[in-house]
């Protein structure tokens, strides 16, 4: 897997939804046929990761706190940091070349 900037060929795509705007869980982008591959035990950032039928990785993260939270996403051999605002869900999608 390669995490790149939005200007490059395989960017990490991010969608965010505030729970105040649409409710927790709204707007999540996990394609049919995807299967769960991971989640971590983090009380501040609730999360789950999937692999879709095209091999792309999809991560859903929710900030369950009263302050913005910065977290690190690790996906061999790359990683990236993201700051998630209060009560916000983010869906990340990127190519899954880490197999």
C-alpha positions in Angstrom: 0.0 0.0 0.0 1.2 3.5 -0.8 -0.1 6.6 0.8 0.4 9.6 -1.4 -0.7 13.2 -1.6 -3.9 14.1 -3.4 -1.9 15.4 -6.3 -0.4 12.0 -7.0 -1.9 8.9 -8.7 -3.1 6.9 -5.6 -4.3 9.4 -3.0 -5.9 8.6 0.3 -9.5 9.7 -0.1 -11.2 11.1 3.0 -14.9 11.8 3.7 -16.0 13.4 7.0 -19.4 13.6 8.6 -20.2 15.5 11.7 -22.6 13.6 14.0 -24.4 16.9 14.6 -25.1 17.2 10.8 -26.2 13.7 9.9 -25.9 11.3 12.8 -23.2 8.8 13.6 -22.7 6.3 10.8 -24.2 8.5 8.1 -22.3 8.7 4.8 -20.0 5.8 5.4 -18.6 4.4 2.1 -18.0 0.7 2.5 -18.8 -1.1 -0.8 -20.9 -4.3 -0.9 -18.7 -7.4 -0.8 -16.1 -5.8 1.5 -14.8 -7.8 4.4 -13.5 -6.6 7.8 -9.8 -6.9 8.2 -8.9 -5.0 11.4 -9.9 -2.7 14.2 -8.0 -1.4 17.2 -9.1 -1.0 20.8 -8.9 2.8 21.1 -11.6 4.4 23.3 -10.9 7.9 21.8 -11.0 6.8 18.1 -13.5 4.0 17.4 -12.4 2.4 14.2 -12.8 -0.6 11.8 -11.0 -1.4 8.5 -12.2 -3.3 5.5 -10.8 -4.6 2.2 -13.2 -4.2 -0.8 -13.6 -6.5 -3.8 -11.1 -4.4 -5.8 -8.4 -4.8 -3.0 -8.7 -1.2 -1.8 -8.6 -0.5 1.9 -11.4 1.3 3.7 -11.0 2.7 7.2 -13.9 4.2 9.2 -12.9 6.2 12.3 -15.1 8.1 14.8 -13.9 10.6 17.4 -15.8 9.7 20.5 -14.4 12.6 22.7 -14.9 16.2 23.4 -11.7 17.4 21.8 -10.1 16.9 18.4 -7.9 13.8 18.2 -4.8 13.2 16.1 -4.1 9.6 15.3 -1.8 7.5 13.2 -2.8 5.0 10.5 -0.3 2.3 9.8 -0.5 0.2 6.7 2.6 -1.6 5.5 5.0 0.0 4.7 3.5 3.5 5.0 1.6 5.5 7.6 -0.1 8.8 7.9 -1.5 11.1 10.7 -5.0 12.6 10.7 -6.7 15.0 13.1 -10.4 14.2 13.6 -12.7 16.9 14.9 -15.1 16.4 17.8 -18.0 14.0 17.1 -16.9 13.4 13.5 -16.7 10.3 11.5 -14.1 10.0 8.7 -14.0 7.3 6.0 -10.6 6.8 4.4 -10.0 4.8 1.2 -6.8 3.9 -0.5 -5.2 1.3 -2.8 -4.4 -1.9 -0.9 -1.0 -2.8 -2.3 0.2 -4.1 1.0 -0.7 -7.8 0.4 
